[in-house]
Amino acid sequence: MSQCPDATFDPACRRCPRLAGHLDAVRRAHPGYHARPVPSFGDPAARLLMVGLAPGLHGANRTGRPFTGDYAGILLYATLYRQGFGSAPESVAADDGLRLRGCRITNAVKCLPPENKPTTNEVRTCNAFLAAELDGLPDKAVLLALGQIAHNAVLRALALRQAARRFAHGAEHALPNGMTLIDSYHCSRYNTQTGRLTEDMFDAVVGRCRELVGA
């Protein structure tokens, strides 16, 4: 698994008491789970950074890789493969040999939150890791925010006003540092099963990211 430099990730982080306590309880209930902060995954030199919300209980929190082992990862990794970013169309385990090319996946919150709902303070506390990761991106990088919380976390990490750049699926936001922020609805089971996000919609957004990074 590819991990980012230490400034962007602390595998022993316990800065959020509620999240730390929740992970302790999950580890007791599921001794075989990763149940720790989840690092980003993918190409260290990527020009496309996808930002999700947080690890899922039986997904990344179990496997230790973002969007791996849960429903949301099915569409995400299949799309990355179709667009030329992934070496395989699915991600099943951290040691399955999957590689990402020109793309990396991270989360706004690195630890599993109860009911998949981090508090505002928890998002803010974890934001320093995201800011460090953004700071290490190459020139003209593209950021794909999966959902509004991820969108807002990116803007906070860059010290930009959220009111000037509203979240909307497919929206593109030029950032003053030469990067581009693109929005997408999160590829969650709820969004895909209700039709709020279709396979074609997500493919179009990731395809647009590919155009911008010149992959």
C-alpha positions as CSV (number, residue, x, y, z in Angstrom):
1,M,0.0,0.0,0.0
2,S,1.3,3.5,-0.9
3,Q,1.2,5.9,2.0
4,C,1.9,9.6,2.0
5,P,4.7,11.4,3.9
6,D,4.4,11.4,7.7
7,A,3.2,15.0,7.8
8,T,0.0,13.9,6.1
9,F,-0.8,10.9,8.3
10,D,-0.4,9.7,11.9
11,P,-1.1,6.0,12.3
12,A,-1.4,6.4,16.0
13,C,-3.5,9.5,16.1
14,R,-5.9,10.0,19.0
15,R,-6.6,13.7,18.7
16,C,-10.3,13.2,18.6
17,P,-11.4,11.5,21.9
18,R,-14.8,10.4,20.5
19,L,-13.3,8.8,17.5
20,A,-10.4,7.2,19.5
21,G,-12.9,5.7,21.9
22,H,-15.1,4.4,19.1
23,L,-12.1,2.7,17.4
24,D,-11.2,1.1,20.7
25,A,-14.8,-0.4,20.9
26,V,-14.7,-1.5,17.3
27,R,-11.4,-3.2,17.8
28,R,-12.8,-5.2,20.7
29,A,-15.8,-6.2,18.7
30,H,-13.8,-7.0,15.5
31,P,-10.3,-8.0,16.5
32,G,-9.3,-8.7,12.9
33,Y,-10.2,-5.3,11.6
34,H,-7.7,-2.5,10.8
35,A,-9.6,-0.2,13.2
36,R,-7.1,2.6,13.2
37,P,-6.6,5.7,11.1
38,V,-6.6,4.9,7.4
39,P,-3.8,6.3,5.2
40,S,-4.3,7.5,1.7
41,F,-3.8,5.0,-1.1
42,G,-2.3,5.4,-4.6
43,D,0.4,7.1,-6.6
44,P,2.6,9.3,-4.4
45,A,3.2,11.6,-7.4
46,A,-0.4,11.7,-8.5
47,R,-1.9,14.8,-10.1
48,L,-5.4,13.7,-9.2
49,L,-6.4,13.5,-5.6
50,M,-9.8,12.1,-4.7
51,V,-11.1,13.2,-1.3
52,G,-13.8,11.1,0.4
53,L,-15.5,11.6,3.8
54,A,-14.2,8.9,6.2
55,P,-13.6,5.2,6.5
56,G,-16.7,2.9,6.5
57,L,-17.1,0.4,9.3
58,H,-16.9,-2.7,7.2
59,G,-14.9,-1.1,4.4
60,A,-11.7,0.9,4.9
61,N,-12.0,0.5,8.7
62,R,-11.8,-3.2,8.1
63,T,-9.3,-3.4,5.3
64,G,-7.1,-0.4,5.9
65,R,-7.5,0.9,2.4
66,P,-9.9,3.8,1.4
67,F,-13.1,2.6,-0.3
68,T,-12.1,-1.1,-0.1
69,G,-14.5,-3.7,1.1
70,D,-17.7,-1.7,1.0
71,Y,-20.4,-0.8,-1.5
72,A,-19.1,2.7,-2.4
73,G,-15.8,1.2,-3.6
74,I,-17.4,-0.9,-6.2
75,L,-18.3,2.0,-8.5
76,L,-15.2,4.1,-7.5
77,Y,-12.6,1.5,-8.4
78,A,-14.4,0.2,-11.5
79,T,-14.6,3.8,-12.8
80,L,-10.9,4.4,-12.0
81,Y,-10.0,1.3,-14.0
82,R,-12.2,2.2,-16.9
83,Q,-10.6,5.7,-17.0
84,G,-7.0,4.3,-16.9
85,F,-6.1,5.1,-13.3
86,G,-6.3,1.6,-11.9
87,S,-4.6,-1.7,-12.6
88,A,-7.8,-3.7,-11.8
89,P,-11.5,-3.0,-11.7
90,E,-12.0,-3.8,-8.0
91,S,-10.3,-3.4,-4.7
92,V,-10.9,-6.2,-2.2
93,A,-8.0,-6.0,0.3
94,A,-4.9,-3.9,1.1
95,D,-2.6,-6.7,-0.2
96,D,-4.5,-7.6,-3.4
97,G,-1.9,-6.0,-5.7
98,L,-4.0,-3.2,-7.0
99,R,-2.1,-0.1,-8.1
100,L,-3.3,3.4,-9.0
101,R,-1.5,5.4,-11.6
102,G,-1.6,9.2,-11.5
103,C,-4.3,9.1,-8.9
104,R,-4.5,8.9,-5.1
105,I,-7.4,8.5,-2.7
106,T,-7.7,10.1,0.8
107,N,-10.4,11.0,3.3
108,A,-11.3,14.3,5.0
109,V,-11.4,12.3,8.3
110,K,-9.0,9.4,8.7
111,C,-10.8,7.5,11.4
112,L,-14.2,5.8,11.4
113,P,-16.9,8.0,12.9
114,P,-19.9,6.6,14.7
115,E,-22.8,6.3,12.2
116,N,-20.5,7.6,9.5
117,K,-21.0,11.1,10.8
118,P,-18.0,13.1,12.0
119,T,-18.6,16.2,14.0
120,T,-17.5,19.6,12.7
121,N,-14.7,19.7,15.2
122,E,-13.5,16.3,14.1
123,V,-13.3,17.4,10.5
124,R,-11.4,20.5,11.6
125,T,-9.0,18.5,13.7
126,C,-8.2,16.2,10.9
127,N,-7.9,19.0,8.4
128,A,-4.2,19.6,9.1
129,F,-3.4,16.2,7.6
130,L,-5.4,17.1,4.4
131,A,-3.7,20.5,4.3
132,A,-0.3,18.9,4.4
133,E,-1.3,16.4,1.6
134,L,-2.6,19.2,-0.6
135,D,0.6,21.2,0.0
136,G,2.6,18.3,-1.5
137,L,0.7,18.0,-4.7
138,P,2.3,18.9,-8.0
139,D,1.4,22.0,-10.0
140,K,-2.0,22.1,-11.6
141,A,-3.3,19.2,-9.6
142,V,-6.9,18.2,-9.7
143,L,-9.0,17.6,-6.6
144,L,-12.2,15.5,-6.8
145,A,-14.4,16.0,-3.8
146,L,-16.8,13.2,-3.1
147,G,-19.6,15.0,-1.3
148,Q,-20.1,18.3,0.3
149,I,-18.2,17.6,3.5
150,A,-15.1,16.7,1.5
151,H,-15.6,19.8,-0.7
152,N,-15.7,22.0,2.4
153,A,-12.7,20.2,3.9
154,V,-10.6,20.9,0.8
155,L,-11.5,24.6,0.9
156,R,-10.8,24.8,4.7
157,A,-7.4,23.1,4.1
158,L,-6.6,25.8,1.5
159,A,-7.9,28.6,3.7
160,L,-10.5,29.5,1.1
161,R,-14.0,30.8,1.7
162,Q,-16.7,28.2,1.3
163,A,-19.4,30.7,0.4
164,A,-17.5,31.7,-2.8
165,R,-17.4,28.1,-4.1
166,R,-20.6,26.2,-3.6
167,F,-20.8,22.4,-3.9
168,A,-22.7,21.1,-6.9
169,H,-22.3,17.8,-8.8
170,G,-20.0,18.4,-11.7
171,A,-19.1,21.9,-10.7
172,E,-15.5,23.0,-11.4
173,H,-13.8,25.6,-9.1
174,A,-10.5,27.3,-10.1
175,L,-8.3,27.6,-7.1
176,P,-5.8,30.5,-6.8
177,N,-2.8,28.1,-6.5
178,G,-3.4,26.7,-10.0
179,M,-5.3,23.6,-8.9
180,T,-8.9,22.7,-9.9
181,L,-11.5,21.4,-7.5
182,I,-14.3,19.3,-9.1
183,D,-17.4,18.1,-7.2
184,S,-19.2,14.8,-7.3
185,Y,-22.0,13.3,-5.3
186,H,-20.5,10.6,-3.0
187,C,-20.6,7.1,-4.5
188,S,-22.5,5.8,-1.5
189,R,-25.1,3.0,-1.7
190,Y,-27.8,5.5,-1.0
191,N,-26.8,7.9,-3.8
192,T,-26.4,5.1,-6.4
193,Q,-29.5,3.1,-5.5
194,T,-31.7,6.2,-5.5
195,G,-30.4,7.4,-8.8
196,R,-28.9,10.6,-7.5
197,L,-25.6,9.4,-8.8
198,T,-25.5,7.1,-11.8
199,E,-22.6,5.2,-13.3
200,D,-22.6,7.5,-16.3
201,M,-22.6,10.6,-14.1
202,F,-19.6,9.4,-12.1
203,D,-17.8,8.2,-15.2
204,A,-18.2,11.7,-16.7
205,V,-16.8,13.4,-13.7
206,V,-13.8,11.1,-13.4
207,G,-13.3,11.4,-17.2
208,R,-13.2,15.2,-16.9
209,C,-10.6,14.9,-14.2
210,R,-8.5,12.7,-16.5
211,E,-8.8,15.4,-19.2
212,L,-7.5,18.0,-16.9
213,V,-4.5,16.1,-15.6
214,G,-3.7,15.0,-19.1
215,A,-3.7,11.3,-18.3
